[in-house]
Structures are given as C-alpha cells and as structure tokens.
Amino acid sequence: MPKYFSAHFPAFALCAATMAAHAGVLSPDLAEQLQGADSNDLVRVIVMLPDQLDKDGFVAEMKTEGKNLHERHVEAVTRLREISRTDQAALLERLDQGLMTEAVLDYQPLWITNGVIVTATKETIEAMATRHDVDIVYPNYPISLIEPVDDLEVDAVSEAAGASTGFGQPTLLTIEEGVASTRAPELWALGVDGSGTIVGDMDTGADGDHPAFASRYLGLRKPAAQCWFDPVTNTTFPVEFAWWGSHGTHTLGTMCGSSGSNQIGMAPGAEWIAAAVIDRVSIDRTIADAILAFQWFADPDGDPFTSDDVPAVVNNSWGISPIWHGVPHCDNTFWNVIDNCEASGAAVVYAAGNEGPGSKTLRTPADRIASDTNVFAVGALVAGSNSIASFSSRGPSGCDNSTIKPEVTARGDNVRSSVDGGGYGTLSGTSMACPHVAGAVALLRSGSPQSTPEEIKEALLNTAVDLGAAGEDNTYGTGRIDVVAALDYLGGATGLSVELDPISDPVLVPSEGGTVEFDWSVTNTSNQTQNFQGWAEGSTATISGSRLVSGPHDVTLAANQTISGTASLPMEGELADGDYVGTGKIGTFPGSVIDSDSFQIIKGGTGD
C-alpha cells in the first residue's frame, strides 16, 4: 500500500523556476522534494495544463464590446469551464486508470484554472510531467494566515460581562479611527455604504452570529452552499475556527461590521460570504484549499448565468512566506487562479506580510508584479498616525528585486474589530490593514456599480494620499487610501442620473384604466463610459412591488452623454382608484439602483 510522503520545500532561485516552467515538467522545488521519496510514496500536487485564459486580453475584449459586469461574469466562467472541459479529457482518463491500480489516490479537476489537483505516487507524478498536455506540476504548498504581531486584546467591558457565557454587552464606541482615516463615513453620508454589494473573506472562518454582521449574512436569503465554503469539516453555517485571535471574525468585521455605536467596518451596508480554508488548527491547509476557495468565490452557486451571488472583493489576510515556508519569491502556482477570479468579477486584495522592517519581505502572491493592479498588496499604518508600522513588509518585490511594493496602505496597528462570541477586541498586522482596502472596494462598487475590479484598484492607486518620501515607495506604496477621492476618480457617487417628465404631475388616469406615458432622460456625469439597465415601475403608496415593471434594457452611455426617450406604465381597470407612484430606475435590474425619479399618479382622479 502506498504511503504519504511529505517534506519541507526548499527555496530555489527565480531563474531556475522560470527555466523549469518553460520546460513544462516538474517545478524545481517539487523535483527536489521527490528526490527523497520512494516510487510508491503518495504526493499531492497541482497539475497545470498549457492552455489558459488570457486575462488581460479578456478584460480588454469585454471593455471594447461594452460588456457590463454580469455579461463579463457569464463570458469568463463559461469560457473557463469550456477550456478545462476540452483540454483535460485525456489526462482525466489516464487518472481514472490510475485509480484502479492505486497509482492515483484521488484527483479533482479545476475550471478556475486549467489544472487538476492530484494525489498520486511519485512515479505517476513524474510520468504525468512528461505528457504533452501538461505544462508544469507544482507541489501543494502549505499556507497560513499572516499572524497578528500581538495577542488579541478583548474589550474590558465585554470580557468582564461575559466571563461565564462568552462575551457580554460590548464596549460602545463610535467610528473606528482606521475606518475614519479612509474617509469612508463621508461616503456613508452620501448613501454609499456598500449596499447592493457582497464582500468575501478567505480566512479562518467567522462567527456567523456576531451582531456586527449577522443580519447581513447572504445565507439568510440564499442557500448555505453558496454563502459558506468549508471543504474541511463541511459545516453548513459560518464558524470561527481560529484557535486564538478570532482572525477571520476580526477581518470580516473591518470589512463590513456595524452594530449600534460599534462602527468597526468600512462597508456597513454590504452582505458577506466566507471561506474557511486558512489555519484550521491541527488540520494543515494548503494551496489546493485556496484554489478551491477562489473557484467557489468566482461562481458561488455554480451557475455561470447568474452573478448576483458574486462578491465585489475577496479579502486575503494570508500568504506564503519565502522566509518561513521556504517557497521561492514570486511563486506563480496560482496566479491564473487569482486572475480568473477577477475576470469573473471579484477584486482580489492581499496583506503584504508582517516580516518587516527589512526590504524585500513581502509574502507571495502579494509580491507579484505582472501589473499595477492584478495582485494588490496592502501595508500597515500605525494607529492614529501616517507612519508605517515596523512589522509591515517592505518592497521591492522579490520577483525582480526592483518593482515597488506594496501598492497602498491602511491602518493595521491596534485595530479594533469583532471577535468570536459577540465581542470586540484589537489586533495588529497587515491582516488588519487589508480588510480596510477590501471594504473600500465594496464601497466603490456600491457607488459605481459597473466599475470593474481593475478600474476600482486603479482609482485607489491613483488617489491615495502620498506618505513618506515624495512619490511611490517601497514602504507606503502610493500611500493611504482615500475612498472619497477614489469614487470621484470613478465619476462620483452617482455617475448616472435619471429624470422623468410626465405630461402633468400628478398624472390623472380614469377609473376604467389607461396608459401613463412620460418622457425620460439619463445623463452620465462621469468621465468614463457607463453601462446600466433602465426600467419603469409603479406601486401604491402602501404596497411596494414591481407589478407594473417594463424593461430592463442594457444601455452603454459615453462620458458626459445624455440620452432620452419615452416610456409608459399600463394602469389596468381592475386596479382600485387611488394614489400611485410611477418610478423610473437605472442600475442593474432589479437589485442595484444607481438613481431614480418618480411622479404621482391618481387613478379615478378628476383634477379637482
């Protein structure tokens, strides 16, 4: 019977990794690992095939064709699934044969990247790497959260009151300083609070009953399987699995938490989903778990033709350290996975790491440099100041030893947020800085619903408040995020406005019914092309709904352009006489409304 084989993963020079990838065989670190294994030892690996989605080309194509985010999601997921379905057939047939001879213990095909997770004997893995339809085989690296630099400090009031039953009434504070420093409350005042968006957290789990966000768990209105991902113990409701520190509960609170005076989160109107695949106490987690989580985030319900369950952002307060885990700088095992998750509509952000203050200390994949936006690394600021935290990992990237990292910074020192059991406490680390940026993405998507992950990250980069030495640097990146400036960069809180012009106001309709006609106009006040849908609906003063809906229709509107037309609402004779409201809405039908205008309708009215 084969036995499992495990080994430490030694670091290798970047040039060796690049040469091996071009050769299309075993990655050099996996080749080194296998040298110490017997031919029948079982090893878990990630097998990548050559044909992969060109994410940059795909994004450019979607922009050229004026596709909205829903259409982009459909295109991305269907293309990814088709690539994997056609390319993997022969390899999967060979793996099925291996199952019968125990040369293969198990395998799992992927579509988020054209690859397969395989547990097989050393001999089988080495043979797979020589196949023409295999590009490169990687080891299944261990992954871990970026541990906070200090122990969790629980609010004194919560700790005392909850000594026997968990956490009691929390200390009542107001808006947390880290949230305020991003100017998020100014967007809240404009009605931009994350409503209409979903945030995703890949972490140690979350306390699904915490009062700061329990009421906005997406699983309250959608099936649990598309709101909570636990491939380890298959729980069906969010649970915090961190044995200390409440890491996932804490990061989720900073993204979207809010309860009474405890304004701990950036996007208090956002709903949330989570994947518990990082640091499961005594159960080691690996890159395979992260890949499966990204695949789930990209299409939580498994239906490519729906997108209302896809998060605006996935927070990643974890990474693989070249210092502690022995992986090479710039390890590219799952770059395609991250790219394809973003192609599907979810922005991805990463904590830089807590290995500072030395240079070139970022974890991977936060050290990636393929573009300014495709892996967004976040550094940590000291509480109540614009100084960098000593622990915050510094650039440059280990990929080329010159590209500036991180991208931006946010408060990461002494951050107060939610903890398991219903209370609140403080932690420090870039793990605490990263969810400020993830929450910022949700705010910007809420204020600019058709802005892409790339556009939102570009806005955050180009509007950050410069800190330290003038210009971008390897300590602060471009500086501290400013969500008000970023939303202005995207075209402002609305960007689009709609106006209705009925023949009269109120409009009078006879008791036997009739059709209400009205003129409308939509103006794009932003400096970017906007995609939207428009529809009209009517309701009584006491019964809201969409019983008189017409539309929707996809529209692309150039910067500073206005379009106009005529629409109508039918008023059936069986409707009771009385007051009604006609409303025109623009946004993403039917859930996300950017702007609306309305007028009064009186059925059975005489005008007296």
TILUMMAR-896945 format. One record per residue (C-alpha): x, y, z; residue number from 1. Coordinates in pm, 1 decimal, decimal comma, m for minus. Layout:
// residues N
X/Y/Z/NUM
...
END
This chain:
// residues 608
0,0/0,0/0,0/1
148,5/342,9/m88,1/2
231,7/576,2/197,0/3
210,5/954,7/207,9/4
532,4/1144,8/166,1/5
591,5/1496,2/293,5/6
896,5/1717,1/302,2/7
998,5/2074,8/359,7/8
1001,6/2287,1/45,7/9
1346,8/2440,9/m9,2/10
1374,7/2778,1/m177,0/11
1508,1/2799,6/m531,1/12
1636,9/3087,7/m736,0/13
1381,7/3263,1/m953,8/14
1580,1/3189,0/m1268,7/15
1560,2/2814,3/m1200,8/16
1183,2/2832,1/m1151,9/17
1141,9/3021,0/m1476,8/18
1353,2/2773,7/m1672,8/19
1155,9/2480,2/m1535,2/20
824,0/2641,0/m1620,4/21
939,8/2684,7/m1980,2/22
1049,3/2320,8/m1990,1/23
698,0/2216,0/m1897,4/24
789,0/1949,5/m1643,7/25
823,1/1937,3/m1265,3/26
875,5/2265,9/m1084,2/27
1228,6/2267,3/m939,8/28
1107,7/2263,3/m578,1/29
884,8/1962,9/m646,2/30
1169,5/1786,7/m826,7/31
1388,9/1840,0/m520,3/32
1115,4/1709,7/m288,9/33
1063,6/1395,3/m493,4/34
1433,7/1306,3/m480,0/35
1380,8/1190,2/m123,5/36
1066,4/987,7/m195,1/37
1017,7/624,2/m286,3/38
849,6/547,9/m617,3/39
524,4/442,9/m444,9/40
506,2/730,9/m196,9/41
190,5/940,1/m236,6/42
236,7/1311,9/m300,7/43
m32,0/1578,4/m352,0/44
39,7/1815,0/m641,2/45
m116,1/2079,7/m864,2/46
m100,7/1984,2/m1233,6/47
m129,2/2278,8/m1471,7/48
m215,9/2243,7/m1841,4/49
m79,2/2481,8/m2107,6/50
m397,7/2643,9/m2239,8/51
m504,0/2922,6/m2002,6/52
m739,2/3219,0/m2033,3/53
m554,6/3538,4/m2130,5/54
m697,5/3758,9/m1858,1/55
m557,0/4088,1/m1988,9/56
m684,0/4016,1/m2338,2/57
m1020,2/3907,3/m2198,7/58
m1062,2/4227,1/m1994,8/59
m971,0/4439,2/m2297,7/60
m1220,8/4247,6/m2512,1/61
m1500,6/4295,9/m2258,6/62
m1429,6/4668,8/m2243,2/63
m1418,6/4705,2/m2622,2/64
m1750,6/4524,4/m2656,5/65
m1912,5/4732,6/m2380,2/66
m1998,8/4430,9/m2166,5/67
m2138,1/4502,5/m1821,7/68
m2018,7/4313,4/m1514,4/69
m2289,4/4048,1/m1538,6/70
m2210,0/3979,2/m1903,7/71
m1838,9/3971,8/m1823,3/72
m1902,8/3713,9/m1548,4/73
m2103,1/3491,3/m1782,1/74
m1834,4/3509,4/m2051,3/75
m1549,2/3443,6/m1806,6/76
m1698,3/3142,4/m1632,1/77
m1833,8/2976,9/m1947,2/78
m1500,3/3018,7/m2127,3/79
m1302,7/2887,6/m1829,9/80
m1527,7/2584,1/m1797,9/81
m1502,4/2510,2/m2168,8/82
m1122,2/2535,1/m2172,6/83
m1095,4/2288,9/m1885,4/84
m1361,3/2051,8/m2021,0/85
m1195,2/2011,4/m2358,6/86
m829,4/2018,4/m2252,8/87
m845,3/1788,0/m1951,5/88
m1031,4/1493,0/m2105,0/89
m728,1/1279,4/m2194,5/90
m548,4/1347,4/m1866,5/91
m855,4/1264,5/m1660,0/92
m895,7/937,4/m1849,7/93
m538,4/846,7/m1753,2/94
m602,7/941,4/m1391,0/95
m912,0/719,1/m1384,8/96
m693,3/430,4/m1492,5/97
m451,7/516,0/m1212,6/98
m731,8/497,7/m955,4/99
m786,3/132,7/m1045,6/100
m421,3/41,8/m980,5/101
m376,8/263,4/m669,5/102
m117,3/468,9/m854,3/103
m363,8/756,7/m805,9/104
m539,7/806,4/m472,7/105
m768,9/1090,8/m580,1/106
m796,1/1388,0/m811,6/107
m1013,4/1697,7/m856,1/108
m1046,9/1877,5/m1190,8/109
m1047,7/2257,5/m1176,3/110
m1202,3/2519,7/m1402,5/111
m1087,6/2838,6/m1226,2/112
m756,7/2743,1/m1384,1/113
m689,6/2474,5/m1639,9/114
m549,0/2231,5/m1388,9/115
m609,3/1927,8/m1170,2/116
m534,7/1864,2/m802,2/117
m386,9/1513,3/m784,6/118
m269,3/1277,2/m511,8/119
m58,7/1007,4/m674,0/120
262,8/811,8/m643,2/121
597,1/970,7/m717,0/122
631,4/750,8/m1025,2/123
292,9/858,6/m1159,0/124
361,8/1227,6/m1098,5/125
695,4/1213,8/m1277,2/126
528,5/1040,0/m1572,1/127
247,8/1299,3/m1583,3/128
500,2/1580,8/m1606,0/129
630,6/1444,4/m1935,4/130
290,9/1446,6/m2106,6/131
239,7/1686,3/m2397,7/132
m85,1/1812,1/m2244,6/133
79,2/1904,3/m1910,8/134
263,7/2232,4/m1867,3/135
407,7/2215,1/m1515,3/136
347,2/2026,6/m1190,1/137
372,7/2217,4/m860,2/138
392,6/2095,4/m501,6/139
88,8/2156,2/m283,2/140
248,8/2418,9/m59,2/141
121,6/2478,4/294,6/142
m40,2/2817,5/351,2/143
m111,5/3012,6/668,1/144
m268,7/3332,7/788,1/145
m41,8/3629,2/847,7/146
m45,8/3608,1/1224,6/147
m110,1/3930,8/1415,9/148
201,2/4065,7/1582,1/149
36,5/4098,2/1926,2/150
m207,5/3887,3/2123,5/151
m576,4/3968,8/2097,6/152
m688,8/4231,2/2348,9/153
m1059,3/4193,6/2421,3/154
m1260,7/4497,7/2529,4/155
m1258,2/4508,9/2910,3/156
m1635,8/4553,5/2940,9/157
m1702,4/4260,6/2709,3/158
m1453,5/4038,0/2892,0/159
m1589,3/4110,0/3240,0/160
m1955,9/4077,6/3147,0/161
m1909,9/3758,8/2950,3/162
m1683,9/3564,5/3184,2/163
m1923,9/3270,6/3207,6/164
m2127,0/3289,6/2887,6/165
m1891,3/3421,1/2626,4/166
m1895,6/3792,7/2557,7/167
m2147,8/4025,2/2714,2/168
m2251,8/4375,6/2618,4/169
m1961,4/4523,0/2419,5/170
m1793,5/4849,0/2493,0/171
m1978,2/5117,2/2298,2/172
m1753,5/5328,7/2084,0/173
m1807,9/5520,2/1762,1/174
m1638,9/5508,8/1422,5/175
m1303,0/5333,8/1439,2/176
m1003,3/5551,5/1355,9/177
m883,7/5323,1/1077,0/178
m1221,8/5348,2/905,4/179
m1240,2/5724,9/952,9/180
m888,6/5772,7/812,9/181
m1005,9/5638,8/475,0/182
m1292,0/5896,5/466,7/183
m1548,4/5616,1/444,2/184
m1800,1/5800,0/668,9/185
m1818,3/6077,6/409,4/186
m1941,7/5824,7/155,6/187
m2192,4/5686,4/405,1/188
m2333,4/6038,2/433,0/189
m2392,4/6028,8/56,7/190
m2579,3/5699,5/86,1/191
m2281,9/5491,7/m31,1/192
m2233,2/5230,2/240,1/193
m2175,2/4907,5/48,0/194
m2544,4/4830,6/m0,2/195
m2603,5/4617,3/m307,6/196
m2260,6/4453,2/m280,8/197
m2119,0/4134,7/m128,0/198
m1778,8/4102,9/39,7/199
m1590,3/3772,7/53,3/200
m1338,4/3671,1/320,0/201
m1090,9/3384,1/275,8/202
m973,3/3325,9/629,3/203
m1016,4/3108,5/939,7/204
m1395,4/3128,7/927,9/205
m1627,8/3375,3/1100,7/206
m1870,7/3393,2/1389,3/207
m2191,6/3389,4/1187,3/208
m2396,6/3505,7/1487,1/209
m2189,7/3816,1/1562,8/210
m2420,9/4119,6/1597,0/211
m2187,2/4333,8/1386,7/212
m2274,4/4144,2/1068,0/213
m2507,7/3850,4/1137,9/214
m2808,7/4025,0/982,6/215
m2623,2/4072,5/653,0/216
m2505,4/3715,4/603,2/217
m2604,5/3631,1/244,9/218
m2709,9/3285,9/365,1/219
m3017,6/3440,7/520,7/220
m3165,1/3474,3/171,4/221
m2964,5/3228,6/m39,0/222
m2868,4/2861,6/5,2/223
m2587,6/2799,7/253,1/224
m2371,8/2622,0/m6,4/225
m2322,1/2946,5/m199,5/226
m2254,5/3158,7/109,8/227
m2023,0/2948,0/327,5/228
m1737,2/2730,1/200,0/229
m1589,3/2470,9/435,9/230
m1425,6/2187,7/240,7/231
m1251,2/2064,9/555,2/232
m1527,8/1970,7/800,4/233
m1830,8/2052,3/582,0/234
m2010,5/2273,1/832,0/235
m2318,1/2449,3/693,6/236
m2313,4/2774,1/895,2/237
m2024,9/3018,0/949,6/238
m1798,6/2921,6/1240,7/239
m1472,1/3073,2/1364,8/240
m1203,7/2802,9/1355,3/241
m901,5/3005,1/1470,6/242
m777,4/2860,4/1797,5/243
m667,5/3209,0/1901,2/244
m727,0/3563,3/1792,0/245
m1060,0/3528,9/1608,9/246
m868,2/3614,5/1292,2/247
m1146,3/3565,4/1035,9/248
m1415,4/3724,5/1252,6/249
m1186,2/4024,1/1303,6/250
m1105,6/4077,8/935,2/251
m1470,8/4038,1/834,4/252
m1573,1/4299,7/1091,7/253
m1330,8/4551,4/946,2/254
m1478,1/4492,9/602,3/255
m1845,1/4528,3/687,7/256
m1915,5/4525,1/1062,1/257
m2156,7/4765,2/1230,8/258
m2369,1/4735,1/1543,0/259
m2505,5/5038,5/1723,0/260
m2216,0/5261,8/1820,2/261
m1962,2/4999,0/1716,0/262
m1884,2/5133,5/1370,0/263
m1597,8/4895,8/1301,2/264
m1644,0/4827,6/929,2/265
m1578,6/5007,0/603,3/266
m1893,0/4892,8/418,4/267
m2168,0/4854,2/682,7/268
m2437,0/4801,1/418,9/269
m2265,4/4510,8/241,0/270
m2369,7/4147,4/266,8/271
m2099,0/3884,1/313,9/272
m1987,5/3530,2/237,1/273
m1678,0/3347,3/363,4/274
m1446,5/3052,4/302,0/275
m1280,0/2879,9/599,0/276
m963,8/2739,8/442,2/277
m680,5/2909,7/634,0/278
m512,4/2774,0/950,2/279
m765,5/2514,6/1067,2/280
m582,9/2447,1/1398,4/281
m434,1/2096,1/1372,0/282
m554,9/2044,5/1014,3/283
m290,0/2170,7/772,1/284
m425,3/2381,3/486,4/285
m258,4/2412,9/150,0/286
m262,6/2591,3/m183,9/287
m518,2/2336,3/m306,7/288
m765,7/2466,2/m47,6/289
m708,5/2826,0/m157,2/290
m756,6/2733,7/m523,1/291
m1086,4/2562,8/m446,8/292
m1196,8/2865,1/m243,3/293
m1116,9/3105,4/m527,7/294
m1312,8/2880,0/m764,0/295
m1608,4/2897,0/m525,5/296
m1586,1/3276,3/m487,8/297
m1582,4/3318,8/m867,0/298
m1917,1/3138,5/m905,4/299
m2068,7/3050,5/m565,3/300
m2390,5/2894,6/m696,1/301
m2221,4/2701,2/m976,7/302
m2440,2/2871,0/m1237,3/303
m2239,1/3080,4/m1484,7/304
m2552,5/3269,4/m1590,4/305
m2615,7/3428,9/m1251,8/306
m2393,0/3692,4/m1093,5/307
m2593,0/3828,6/m800,7/308
m2400,8/3598,0/m565,1/309
m2050,3/3700,9/m678,0/310
m1860,9/3915,4/m424,4/311
m1723,6/4254,8/m519,7/312
m1399,3/4165,9/m341,9/313
m1215,5/3874,8/m181,7/314
m1000,7/3964,4/119,7/315
m683,0/3760,3/172,0/316
m509,3/3824,4/503,7/317
m275,4/3531,1/446,9/318
19,8/3442,5/229,2/319
316,2/3213,3/174,2/320
643,5/3338,0/315,4/321
974,4/3285,5/135,5/322
1127,3/3332,7/482,7/323
915,3/3085,1/681,5/324
766,2/2845,9/426,1/325
1069,1/2803,4/201,0/326
884,6/2887,3/m121,2/327
1061,6/3090,6/m387,9/328
988,0/3460,9/m427,0/329
730,8/3524,2/m697,7/330
592,9/3170,3/m685,0/331
334,6/3156,7/m963,9/332
146,4/2839,7/m868,6/333
m192,8/3005,1/m861,9/334
m153,9/3333,7/m1046,5/335
m401,3/3214,7/m1309,2/336
m647,0/3133,3/m1031,5/337
m635,6/3489,4/m896,4/338
m657,4/3638,7/m1246,3/339
m959,1/3429,2/m1336,7/340
m1140,5/3508,4/m1013,2/341
m1100,6/3876,2/m1102,9/342
m1205,8/3812,1/m1463,0/343
m1526,7/3670,7/m1315,0/344
m1591,6/3998,3/m1131,5/345
m1436,7/3978,4/m782,4/346
m1142,2/4204,7/m700,0/347
m866,0/4030,3/m501,9/348
m654,7/4204,4/m234,5/349
m370,1/4067,1/m21,0/350
m197,2/4160,8/302,7/351
168,8/4238,5/237,5/352
300,3/4041,7/537,1/353
436,9/4106,7/886,0/354
800,8/4032,9/809,1/355
918,0/4398,0/810,7/356
1105,5/4622,4/851,3/357
1360,5/4463,0/620,3/358
1343,8/4513,1/244,3/359
1207,6/4250,8/5,4/360
999,5/4086,4/277,5/361
657,5/4058,7/111,7/362
482,9/3726,6/114,7/363
373,3/3558,9/m206,6/364
148,1/3610,9/m402,7/365
146,4/3968,8/m267,2/366
489,5/4014,8/m426,2/367
358,4/3958,8/m781,2/368
434,8/4236,2/m1033,5/369
250,1/4137,5/m1353,4/370
62,7/4470,7/m1343,7/371
m15,3/4754,7/m1104,1/372
m348,6/4604,6/m1008,6/373
m373,8/4227,9/m1050,4/374
m227,5/4143,8/m707,7/375
m292,5/4434,5/m473,6/376
m63,9/4428,9/m167,4/377
m156,2/4629,1/143,9/378
85,5/4764,2/404,5/379
0,6/4868,8/761,5/380
m0,9/5212,7/925,8/381
49,4/5286,8/1295,9/382
m259,6/5377,3/1495,7/383
m351,8/5744,8/1477,0/384
m64,4/5843,4/1251,0/385
69,6/5837,1/897,7/386
375,3/5632,8/996,9/387
436,3/5282,9/871,3/388
417,1/5001,9/1126,6/389
756,3/4845,9/1194,9/390
623,2/4496,5/1118,8/391
476,4/4588,5/778,7/392
657,6/4402,4/499,0/393
854,3/4623,3/260,8/394
936,3/4609,6/m106,7/395
1079,8/4582,7/m356,5/396
922,9/4269,5/m496,5/397
1134,8/3957,4/m489,0/398
1017,1/3888,6/m842,1/399
1271,0/4127,2/m994,6/400
1424,6/4296,1/m687,8/401
1322,6/4637,5/m818,7/402
944,8/4681,9/m865,6/403
790,1/4893,1/m590,9/404
565,8/4719,7/m339,0/405
321,9/4736,8/m161,2/406
50,6/4914,4/m361,8/407
m125,0/5106,2/m81,2/408
m151,0/5128,0/297,6/409
m424,5/5144,9/561,7/410
m446,4/5131,1/939,6/411
m310,2/4797,1/1063,6/412
m188,0/4869,1/1414,8/413
m413,5/4825,1/1718,7/414
m725,3/4779,1/1504,3/415
m1048,6/4722,3/1694,9/416
m1299,9/4485,8/1536,3/417
m1530,4/4192,5/1606,8/418
m1415,4/3876,7/1785,1/419
m1567,2/3532,7/1824,1/420
m1854,2/3519,5/2072,0/421
m2010,8/3857,1/2000,8/422
m1749,3/4087,4/2148,3/423
m1483,4/4325,1/2023,5/424
m1107,3/4342,9/2053,5/425
m786,6/4475,6/1899,6/426
m524,6/4308,5/1682,1/427
m226,3/4438,4/1483,2/428
m87,2/4328,1/1147,8/429
m118,8/4378,1/775,0/430
m400,6/4124,4/814,5/431
m589,3/4407,8/981,6/432
m491,2/4665,6/717,0/433
m600,1/4454,5/419,7/434
m974,3/4437,2/505,2/435
m985,6/4819,5/516,3/436
m893,7/4809,9/147,1/437
m1131,0/4520,3/76,3/438
m1412,8/4719,5/236,1/439
m1309,5/5019,7/29,3/440
m1356,5/4813,3/m288,0/441
m1710,7/4729,0/m176,1/442
m1786,1/5097,2/m112,9/443
m1659,4/5194,2/m456,9/444
m1857,7/4917,5/m625,9/445
m2164,4/5035,2/m432,9/446
m2112,8/5391,3/m555,1/447
m2009,3/5291,0/m906,7/448
m2184,8/4956,6/m971,1/449
m2038,8/4889,6/m1315,1/450
m1676,8/4971,7/m1231,9/451
m1454,0/4669,1/m1287,4/452
m1201,5/4527,5/m1038,4/453
m923,0/4681,3/m1246,5/454
m1086,8/5026,1/m1253,8/455
m1152,3/5025,5/m879,3/456
m795,0/4929,0/m794,2/457
m665,4/5188,4/m1038,0/458
m879,1/5450,7/m863,1/459
m740,1/5354,9/m521,2/460
m382,7/5363,6/m652,5/461
m411,6/5698,3/m826,2/462
m587,8/5882,1/m544,8/463
m401,0/5755,1/m237,8/464
m258,1/6017,7/m1,7/465
118,4/6021,5/m53,3/466
313,1/5939,4/264,5/467
682,5/5923,1/349,6/468
923,4/6024,4/76,2/469
757,3/6202,8/m215,6/470
611,7/5961,4/m468,7/471
556,6/5587,5/m465,9/472
799,6/5396,6/m245,6/473
871,1/5052,7/m102,2/474
733,7/5142,8/239,4/475
395,7/5306,3/173,4/476
336,0/5224,7/m192,9/477
131,9/5514,6/m329,2/478
7,7/5596,6/21,1/479
m302,8/5578,6/242,2/480
m628,2/5501,5/61,7/481
m886,7/5780,6/21,9/482
m1225,8/5641,7/m78,8/483
m1385,9/5980,6/m147,0/484
m1113,2/6074,4/m393,3/485
m1128,3/5725,6/m544,0/486
m1502,6/5748,1/m605,4/487
m1458,7/6092,0/m760,4/488
m1196,5/5935,7/m989,2/489
m1457,2/5682,1/m1098,1/490
m1708,5/5954,3/m1174,0/491
m1866,4/6037,5/m839,6/492
m2121,1/5880,4/m611,1/493
m2385,9/5854,4/m879,6/494
m2216,6/5899,6/m1215,4/495
m2556,5/5846,4/m1374,3/496
m2878,1/6038,8/m1315,3/497
m3231,8/5988,1/m1445,0/498
m3510,2/6245,5/m1485,7/499
m3877,8/6179,2/m1566,5/500
m4105,1/6432,1/m1734,2/501
m4474,6/6326,0/m1725,6/502
m4741,7/6514,9/m1917,7/503
m4863,4/6651,2/m1585,1/504
m4783,2/6597,4/m1218,7/505
m4989,3/6435,5/m1087,8/506
m5095,0/6228,9/m1387,5/507
m5471,1/6165,4/m1391,1/508
m5599,7/5826,5/m1510,3/509
m5973,1/5743,4/m1543,1/510
m6124,9/5464,4/m1336,2/511
m6154,1/5237,2/m1642,1/512
m5774,4/5245,8/m1673,5/513
m5531,7/5370,8/m1932,8/514
m5166,1/5413,3/m2014,6/515
m4938,6/5662,8/m1842,1/516
m4678,2/5794,1/m2083,6/517
m4380,3/6001,3/m1980,6/518
m4051,5/6129,3/m2122,1/519
m3724,2/6032,9/m1959,6/520
m3357,6/6127,8/m1984,7/521
m3042,1/5971,4/m1843,8/522
m2715,1/6164,0/m1810,9/523
m2368,0/6024,2/m1749,2/524
m2187,9/6287,1/m1542,5/525
m1871,0/6078,7/m1504,4/526
m1557,7/6078,3/m1716,7/527
m1593,8/5709,0/m1801,7/528
m1828,9/5505,1/m2015,3/529
m2109,4/5361,8/m1803,2/530
m2321,5/5052,4/m1858,8/531
m2665,3/5028,0/m1699,9/532
m3017,4/4899,8/m1730,6/533
m3330,4/5112,4/m1710,5/534
m3681,1/5017,4/m1610,5/535
m4008,7/5170,6/m1500,8/536
m4237,6/5052,3/m1226,8/537
m4544,4/5162,0/m1039,4/538
m4669,7/5092,8/m687,8/539
m4938,1/5203,0/m445,9/540
m4846,2/5418,1/m151,2/541
m4878,8/5119,5/81,6/542
m4791,8/4818,5/m134,4/543
m4449,0/4826,8/m292,3/544
m4350,6/4590,4/m566,6/545
m4291,0/4555,8/m935,7/546
m4632,1/4462,4/m1069,1/547
m4607,6/4725,5/m1341,5/548
m4247,7/4656,6/m1448,4/549
m4133,6/4708,0/m1805,1/550
m3776,4/4650,8/m1920,7/551
m3492,7/4608,2/m1848,9/552
m3278,4/4723,0/m2140,6/553
m2898,3/4731,6/m2149,1/554
m2754,5/5073,7/m2230,4/555
m2399,3/5198,7/m2280,6/556
m2355,7/5571,4/m2224,1/557
m2038,3/5761,7/m2308,2/558
m1878,8/6008,6/m2069,6/559
m2084,3/6329,6/m2027,4/560
m2351,7/6199,0/m2266,6/561
m2730,6/6231,9/m2226,9/562
m2990,4/6008,2/m2387,6/563
m3368,8/6041,6/m2378,5/564
m3685,6/5862,4/m2480,2/565
m4046,6/5786,1/m2395,0/566
m4179,5/5510,2/m2169,3/567
m4518,4/5406,8/m2037,9/568
m4689,7/5233,2/m1748,7/569
m5021,1/5049,8/m1802,7/570
m5289,2/5114,3/m1540,4/571
m5535,6/4824,8/m1557,7/572
m5903,6/4894,4/m1499,9/573
m5919,4/4641,4/m1214,3/574
m5672,7/4844,2/m1009,9/575
m5853,8/5028,2/m732,9/576
m5892,1/5402,2/m765,0/577
m5638,1/5589,5/m561,1/578
m5287,6/5731,5/m547,0/579
m4997,6/5554,0/m721,6/580
m4635,9/5638,3/m790,3/581
m4461,6/5597,9/m1122,6/582
m4085,6/5547,8/m1090,9/583
m3801,7/5526,2/m1338,6/584
m3487,8/5348,4/m1216,3/585
m3141,1/5291,5/m1355,0/586
m2888,7/5039,2/m1231,9/587
m2867,9/4661,2/m1256,6/588
m3217,4/4516,4/m1271,0/589
m3372,8/4451,1/m1029,8/590
m3149,4/4480,2/m725,1/591
m2891,4/4758,5/m762,9/592
m3035,5/5106,2/m818,7/593
m2797,4/5389,6/m906,4/594
m3057,5/5664,7/m937,2/595
m3432,3/5706,7/m966,2/596
m3701,8/5968,8/m1024,8/597
m4075,7/5948,2/m972,1/598
m4408,3/6124,4/m1015,6/599
m4759,8/6092,8/m874,7/600
m5045,4/5909,5/m1049,8/601
m5407,9/5945,1/m942,8/602
m5640,4/5675,6/m1077,4/603
m6000,7/5784,1/m1081,4/604
m5894,7/6143,1/m1024,5/605
m6074,5/6440,0/m1173,4/606
m5813,4/6703,3/m1116,9/607
m6040,0/6897,1/m878,2/608
END
